[in-house]
C-alpha cells in the first residue's frame, strides 16, 4: 500500500477580512545562523565528529532549517511579499518575534524598513542553555538592551519557559533568563510575549514573584479556562494561534471563551501551527483570517466586530504601527 502524499505547498489565500487586524506573533525571517553561538557550535560539532564521525550530531536548538524555503510551491519570494500577501487579505501589520540574537537583530533592522512590521527581541527559552554553555548569555542580553531602545522594537519576546523540550537540570537557566527578560521589558516600558509550554504554574509563579510588565501577553495560548481566569485576574493578554482550530483543542476554546474580549489577540506563529483545514502545511501571516473567523464563530460574534476589537487591543498593547 502506498503512502499518502503530504502537501507541503502554501495554502490558498482566504477571503479578505471585513476589517483590518494585526498578526500578534509571527516569524517571517529566513533561516539565520546565530553568529554569537558559532564558535560554540563549531566546537560542539568537532567534538561530535571526534566521538562518532557524525558532523551533524550537534544541530543545536537554534537550527531552524525546517522553515519552508522559497522553493516550496506557492511560497512567498521574500519577507516583503509575506507582508504584501497579508495586507491583501486584511492583515495590516505583524509583530515579528525574536528567538535568537540573529533573529532579534533581523527583526529590529527590517521593522525599521517597513511600517507594516514591529519587532520583538528575545532569546527563546529553548535556546537559553546553548547561550549559557557558550558563555554568551550576558553579552546577548546587553545587545538586547541596546535594541530595546529602538523605536520599532515594541516587545520583549518571545521569552518564558518551555519544560517540554528542555531537560529538568536546565530549568534554572530558563527561569533565570526569563527573569532578566522581564526586567528588560519593564526597564524599557515594553510589552512582553511569553512562550509557555508545559510550564503554566512556573510561568505564573515567576510573573507574580518578579512582577509582570504592564502589558504581558501569553503568545500561542496553550492553557485552559483556569489559566484564562488567572490571566483575566491579573490583566494579562492571551493570543490565540491556529491551534485553537484543531479538533482536539477544546481546552483552548474554553480559554478563549473565558478571556475578556478586550484582552484577546490573534496570531499565526508562522511558519508553524497552520489553522484547519490546512494543518501540516506551511503557515504565513496571510492565513490569519482563517483563525480569526474560527474564533468569531466560537465566540458567536460577527467577524468584523471581533477584528475591530482585536485590532484596537493590539494597538493598545504595542502602540501604533
C-alpha positions in Angstrom: 0.0 0.0 0.0 1.4 3.4 -1.0 1.9 6.2 1.5 -0.4 9.3 1.2 1.5 12.2 -0.3 1.8 15.1 2.1 1.1 18.5 0.7 3.9 20.9 1.5 2.6 23.8 -0.6 1.4 27.1 0.8 -2.4 27.1 1.1 -4.6 29.4 -1.0 -5.4 32.9 0.3 -8.6 33.3 2.3 -11.3 35.8 1.6 -10.2 39.3 2.8 -11.4 40.3 6.3 -14.2 42.9 6.5 -12.0 44.9 8.9 -8.2 45.0 9.3 -6.4 43.2 12.0 -2.8 42.5 13.1 -0.8 39.3 13.5 0.4 39.4 17.1 3.3 37.0 16.7 5.0 35.5 13.6 8.3 34.6 12.1 8.9 35.6 8.5 12.7 35.8 8.6 14.8 33.4 6.6 16.8 30.8 8.5 19.6 32.6 10.2 22.8 31.3 11.8 23.4 33.0 15.1 27.0 34.3 14.9 27.3 34.7 18.7 27.0 31.0 19.0 29.0 29.9 16.0 32.3 29.2 17.9 30.5 27.1 20.5 28.5 25.2 17.7 31.7 24.6 15.7 33.4 23.2 18.8 30.5 21.0 19.6 30.3 19.7 16.0 34.1 19.0 16.1 33.6 17.1 19.4 30.8 15.1 17.8 32.9 14.2 14.8 35.7 13.1 17.1 33.3 10.9 19.1 31.3 9.2 16.3 32.2 10.8 13.0 28.8 12.4 12.7 29.2 16.0 11.6 25.5 16.7 12.1 25.2 15.2 15.6 25.1 18.7 17.1 22.5 20.8 15.4 21.5 23.0 18.3 18.1 24.2 19.3 18.5 27.3 17.1 18.8 25.3 13.9 15.6 26.4 12.1 16.3 24.6 8.8 12.7 23.2 9.0 11.4 26.6 7.9 9.8 26.3 4.5 12.0 27.7 1.8 11.2 29.8 -1.2 11.3 26.6 -3.4 8.1 25.4 -1.8 5.1 25.6 -4.1 3.3 29.0 -3.9 5.9 30.2 -1.4 6.3 34.0 -0.9 9.5 35.2 -2.6 10.7 37.1 0.4 9.6 38.9 3.6 8.1 41.8 1.6 5.9 39.5 -0.3 4.9 38.0 3.0 3.7 41.4 4.1 2.0 42.1 0.8 0.0 38.9 0.8 -1.0 39.6 4.4 -2.1 43.1 3.6 -4.2 41.9 0.6 -6.4 39.9 3.0 -6.8 42.5 5.7 -3.8 41.8 7.9 -2.5 45.3 8.3 0.7 44.5 10.2 2.7 42.0 12.1 4.8 41.6 15.2 8.0 39.8 14.1 9.1 37.9 17.2 12.8 37.3 18.1 14.1 34.0 19.3 17.9 34.4 19.0 20.3 37.3 18.7 20.4 36.9 14.9 16.6 36.8 14.6 16.2 39.7 17.1 18.6 41.9 15.1 16.9 40.9 11.9 13.5 41.9 13.3 14.8 45.3 14.5 16.5 46.0 11.3 13.6 45.1 9.0 10.9 46.7 11.1 12.7 50.0 10.6 12.4 49.4 6.8 8.6 48.6 6.6 5.9 50.3 8.6 3.8 47.1 8.5 6.2 45.3 10.9 7.0 45.8 14.6 9.9 44.0 16.2 10.2 41.6 19.1 13.6 40.8 20.7 14.5 37.9 23.0 16.4 34.7 23.5 13.8 31.8 23.3 13.8 29.6 26.4 14.8 26.6 24.4 17.9 28.5 23.1 19.0 29.6 26.6 21.0 26.5 27.5 23.1 26.9 24.4 23.8 30.6 25.2 24.7 29.6 28.8 27.0 26.8 27.7 28.7 29.1 25.2 29.2 31.8 27.9 27.4 34.4 25.9 24.0 34.9 27.5 25.2 38.1 29.3 26.5 39.5 26.1 23.3 38.7 24.3 21.2 40.5 27.0 23.4 43.5 26.7 22.8 43.6 23.0 19.0 43.1 23.6 19.1 46.1 26.0 20.5 48.2 23.2 18.0 47.0 20.6 15.1 47.6 23.1 15.7 51.4 22.8 14.9 51.4 19.1 11.6 52.9 18.1 10.3 50.0 16.1 11.1 47.5 18.8 7.9 47.3 20.9 8.1 43.9 22.7 10.4 41.6 24.5 9.6 38.2 23.2 9.4 35.5 22.8 10.7 34.7 26.3 9.3 32.4 29.0 9.6 28.7 30.0 9.5 25.5 28.0 9.7 22.4 30.1 8.7 20.1 27.1 12.0 20.2 25.2 14.4 21.2 27.9 16.0 18.8 30.5 15.0 19.4 34.1 18.6 20.2 35.1 18.4 23.2 32.7 15.1 24.6 34.1 17.0 27.0 36.4 18.8 28.5 33.3 15.5 29.2 31.7 14.0 30.7 34.8 17.0 33.0 35.3 16.8 34.2 31.7 13.1 34.7 31.9 13.5 36.9 35.0 16.1 39.0 33.1 13.8 39.4 30.1 11.0 40.5 32.4 13.3 43.2 33.9 14.4 44.2 30.4 10.7 44.8 29.3 9.9 46.8 32.4 13.1 48.9 32.2 12.1 50.0 28.7 8.4 50.1 29.2 7.8 47.4 26.5 5.2 44.7 26.2 6.3 41.1 26.8 5.4 38.0 24.9 5.5 34.7 26.8 6.3 31.3 25.4 4.8 28.8 27.8 4.9 25.1 27.2 4.3 22.5 30.0 5.1 25.3 32.5 1.9 27.1 33.3 2.4 27.1 37.1 6.1 28.1 36.9 5.4 30.9 34.5 2.6 32.4 36.6 4.7 32.0 39.8 7.7 33.8 38.1 5.4 36.7 36.9 3.9 37.2 40.4 7.3 36.9 42.2 9.2 39.2 39.9 6.4 41.4 38.8 4.9 41.2 35.3 5.3 44.0 32.8 2.2 46.1 32.5 1.4 44.6 29.1 2.1 40.8 29.3 0.9 38.5 26.5 0.7 34.7 26.6 1.6 34.1 23.0 0.1 30.9 21.4 -2.1 30.5 24.4 -1.8 26.8 25.4 -3.8 26.7 28.7 -7.4 26.3 29.5 -10.2 28.1 31.3 -8.2 28.0 34.6 -5.2 29.8 33.1 -7.5 32.2 31.3 -9.1 33.0 34.7 -5.6 33.8 36.0 -4.8 36.0 33.0 -8.1 37.8 33.4 -7.5 38.4 37.1 -4.1 40.0 36.5 -4.9 41.9 33.3 -2.7 39.7 31.1 -3.5 39.1 27.5 -4.0 35.8 25.6 -3.1 35.4 21.9 -4.6 32.5 20.0 -3.0 30.8 17.1 -4.1 28.2 14.6 -4.1 25.6 17.4 -7.4 26.9 18.6 -8.9 25.4 15.4 -7.6 21.9 16.0 -10.2 19.3 16.8 -8.5 18.2 20.0 -8.1 21.7 21.4 -11.3 22.2 23.3 -9.2 23.4 26.3 -8.1 26.3 24.1 -11.6 27.2 23.1 -12.6 27.1 26.8 -9.8 29.6 27.5 -10.9 31.8 24.6 -14.5 31.9 25.8 -13.3 32.8 29.3 -10.9 35.7 28.3 -12.3 39.2 28.4 -12.9 40.3 24.8 -10.6 43.3 25.2 -7.7 41.1 26.3 -7.8 38.7 23.3 -5.2 38.8 20.5 -4.7 36.6 17.4 -1.5 35.3 15.7 -0.1 32.8 13.3 3.2 31.8 14.9 4.1 31.1 11.3 5.6 29.1 9.7 4.1 26.7 12.2 0.6 25.9 13.6 -1.3 26.4 10.4 -5.1 26.6 11.1 -7.5 24.0 9.9 -8.2 22.8 7.2 -4.5 23.2 6.2 -2.8 21.8 9.3 0.6 20.4 8.4 1.2 22.8 5.5 3.3 26.0 5.8 1.8 28.9 7.7 2.1 32.6 6.9 0.5 35.9 8.1 -1.9 35.9 5.1 -3.6 32.8 6.7 -4.6 34.7 9.9 -8.2 35.3 8.7 -8.8 31.6 8.9 -8.1 31.6 12.6 -9.9 34.8 13.3 -13.1 33.6 11.6 -13.0 30.4 13.6 -12.6 32.5 16.8 -15.5 34.6 15.8 -17.7 31.5 15.3 -16.6 30.1 18.6 -17.5 33.3 20.4 -20.7 33.7 18.4 -19.5 37.2 17.3 -19.6 38.9 13.9 -16.2 38.7 12.2 -15.9 42.4 11.7 -16.7 43.1 15.3 -14.1 40.7 16.6 -11.5 42.0 14.1 -12.1 45.6 15.2 -11.9 44.7 18.8 -8.6 42.7 18.4 -7.1 45.5 16.3 -7.8 48.0 19.0 -6.4 45.8 21.6 -3.2 45.1 19.6 -2.6 48.8 19.2 -3.1 49.3 22.9 -0.5 46.7 23.7 2.2 47.6 21.1 1.4 51.2 20.0 0.6 52.4 16.5 2.2 50.7 13.6 
